[in-house]
Amino acid sequence: YGKNTIKFLRLHKEGKKQFVKEVEVCAHLRLTSPQEYLEGNNSLVIPTDTIKNIVLVLAKKNGIPSLEQFAIDICNHFMTTFCQVAYVKAYVQEVPWQRLHEDGVPHIHSFICVPDGIRFCEAEQCRNGPLIVFAGIKDLKLMKTTQSGFEGFYKNEHTTLPERHDRILCGEFFCKWSYGECKDFDFNCIWKKIRECILEAFAGPPDCGEYSPSYQKTVNCIQMLVLSRVPQVQVIEVVLNNTFYNVVDMKNLGLTNDKEVLVPVETPYGSCACTLGRKTFFEA
């Protein structure tokens, strides 16, 4: 049990310059006894309102140096404060506020909400067990207008999809990775590096791009690049919900439409997912 959707804004000041972190937190506990379920005995139950207030107090006292560290702080607090807690899980996601810039100069107290992917993390711990940390990015929508195709696929009497060697690749990404057992990582730096890997593997070089023979191959390229460049990541899961675009037939309008006007196919849409990890992690 626990408290979901604890939303708040943490404001931090350094002189005249101000910093913001707006987050949403879910904190869940499992107690050493199920007596509240089986017997209606609430003597060990920490009220969810108390859980909410603890999260807010931790934000006030510790700040939010990174989402991961804040999730770790939540886990540590419940494990060290309440002997009846057998397991704790904290999920934290961030509202994507970015500092405004005017003529290249960063504003001291103004921000813009940019929907270019939502950062999130999870931390969980069992009593007498290791603290495990996950992190990720969701609702990251990317598009490349060429250098993508889908050919040579299996066909039977139910296949109507034509082969394409030049199509739009567009989709919404969900990426989640595991650091394994928690260590003293620079979580902010690692998250930014992984996001850069995702964008680079998706798009390819800026002057020519990179051909994608399938959505699945693009997903794998993202995972391989992250694992090759970020040794702290042990396992990475990528889900791609893709959006298709159809070329509008304008012959009846007396026009030739050479892939200049397209309409999205909202539903049904395709999806592919893959989880990839280091061999040493799975052997352990």
N, C-alpha and C positions, 0 to 999 in steps of 0.2 A: 504494500500500500504506500501511498505517498501523496505528494502535492504536484500537480501539473500546472504548466503555464504561469509560472511566477515571472512576471514581466516588470522590468525596472530599468531606469537610466542611471548610470554611475558617472557623475561629473567629477573631473580632476583638474586642478588648476596648478599651473607653474608660472608664477608671476602674472602677467596679463594674458598669457596663452592658456587656452582651455582645451581639454580633451574629453571625449565622450565614449562610453561603451553602453549601448542599449542591448540587453540580452533577454532571453526567455529561458527559464530553468525548469527542469522536471527533476525532482528528487524522490527516489523510491527506496523503501527499507524492507528488509525481511527480519523478523524478530526470532529469537532463540526458541520461542514457544508459540504454537498456534492457538493458545487458549482463548484469545479474543474471538477466533472463528468457531472453535468447538464448544466453548463453555460460556461465551459472552462475558468473559472476565477481561476488563480493559486496563488492568493495573500496570501492564508493561507498555501499553500503547502510547506513543508520542503523538499528540494531536497534529493533524496536518497543518493547522494554523501555526503551531510551534515550529514545524519544519520550514514553513514560509518565512517566519520571522528570523530563524537562524540564518537562512540564505541571505536575507537583507542585511543582517548584522555583519556577516562575513564580508559582504561587499563593502560595507562601510569601513570595517577595520582593516581589511587586507587589500582592498582595491581589486582590480581585475588585470593583472599584468599580462595574462593570456587566458583564453577560454579554458585551456587544458589545466593551467595552474589553479584556476578558480574551481573547476570540477574536482581536482585533487584536494583542495582545501575543504570542500564540502564533505568528501569521503572521509578525510582524516578527522574532521570534527565529530562526525557521528560515531566513528569507530572508537575514538579516544574518550568521548564524553558519556556514551550510553552502553553499559555492559550488556543490555538486552538486545542490541543490534547485531545480527549475524551476517548481514549483507547490506551493502549500500550501493546504489547506482545513481550517478548524477549526469544529466544531459544538459548541455548548454549550447544555445545557438545565438548568433549575433545579428542584429539589424545592420545592414551594410551602409553605415554612415561614412562618408569621406569628406575630408576637409576641403572647403572651397578655395580655389585659387583665382586671383585676379591679376591678369598680365604676368602670370608665373609666380606671383607672390602669395604664399599661403596665408589665409585669413586666420586671425587669432581666435575667433570664437564662432565662426559660421561653417555649416556643414551641409552636404547634399546627400540624399539617399539614392544610391546607385544600385539598381538591381542586376549586378553582374556576378551573382552567385552568393549563397549564404554559407557562412562558415559555421561549423558545429563541432562538438566533441562529446565524448562519453568517458566517464571514469567509473570503474566498478571494483569492489573489493569484498572478499569474504574474510571473516575473522580468521586470523592466523594464515591468511593467504596473501599473495602478491597483489599490488595495486596495478590494474590493467588500464591502459589509456588508448582510446580510439579517437580519431579526428577525421574531418572530412569537409566536403563542399557539396552543396545541393542546389537545385534550381539554377544551374549554370547552363544557359542556352547559347549554343554556338552554331555558326553557319559558315560553310564554304560554298561558293557558287559554281565551282568547277573542280577538276582534279578528283572526281569521285565517280565510281561506276559499280555495276553489279552484273557480272556475266558468268557463263559457264555453270550455272546452278542446276540442280536436279529438276527434271521436268517430267510430268505425266499428264494424263487426260484432264486433270483439274487445274493445270497451270495456265494462267492467262497473262501473267506478268511478262512484258517484253524485256529483253536484255538491253542494258544501257551502259555505254562506255563514258558518257558525260552527263552527270546529273548533279543536282544540288544535294549536299549533305548537311542536314540540319537536325539538331536534336537537343534534348535537355539531359544534362549529365548529373548523375549522383555518384560521388566517389567517397569511399570510406576506407581508411587504412588503420592498421594496428601497429603500435609501437612495441607491443609485447609488454614485458614487465617495465614498470615506470622507472625512468632514470632522469638525471638532471639535463634535460634537453632544452634548447632554445626553441620552444614550440612556435613562436611567431615567425621566426626565420625559416623553419622547416616548412610551415604551412605555405608561406609565400613561394618557396622554392618548388613545392609540389604543384601549386597552381600554375606556375610558369611552365613546368614540365607538361601539364595537361594541355595548355594552349599551344605549346611548341609542337607536341606530337600530333595534335589535331590539325594544325594549319600547315606545318612544314616551313621551309625557308620563305622569308617574306617576298623574295623576288620571283619565285617560281612555284612555291607550294610543294605538296607531296601527294602523290596519287594514292587514293584509298580504294582497294578492290571490294571492300565490304565494310559495313558498320562493325562487324566482329573484329576485323583486322585493325581498325582504328582503335577500338577498345584495348586490344592487346598491345598495340604500340604505346599507348599511354601508360599502361602498367609496366611494360618493360623499361621505358625511359625513367619512370619514377624509381623502380627498384635498382636501376643502374647508377642513379645519381644521388639517391637518398638512402644511405645505409641504415638509418634508424628505422625505416619502414620494414616490417616483417611480412605483412599480408596487405594486399590492396584489392578492394572490390569496386568494380565500375559497372554502373547500369546506365544504358543509353536508351531513352525513349525518343524515337526518331519521328520527325515530321516529314511527310512527303509533299512535293509540289507538282502539280500537273500543269502542263502548258495549255493555255486557253486557245481553243480552236476559233480563229477569227475569219475563216474562209467566207462564211455567210455575211460578214461585214466588209468583204472586199479587201481584207488585209492579210499579209503574211506575218505570222507571229513566230519569229525565230528565237524562241526561249526568252522573250523579253517581258511578257506578261504571264504570270503563273498564279495559281490559287492553291492555298494549302489544303491538304486532305486532313481534316481534324481527327476524324475517327472512321474506322479503326486505325490505329497507328502501330508501327512496329516497335519492338523492344528487344534488346540483347543485353546480356549480363555475363560477367565473368569474374571469378575470384582467383587471384594469382598470388603465390607466396614463395618465400625462399625454402629450398629443400631442407635446410638445417632447422627451420622453424617447425615444419611438419614432423620431422624426425624426433624433435624434442618433445 
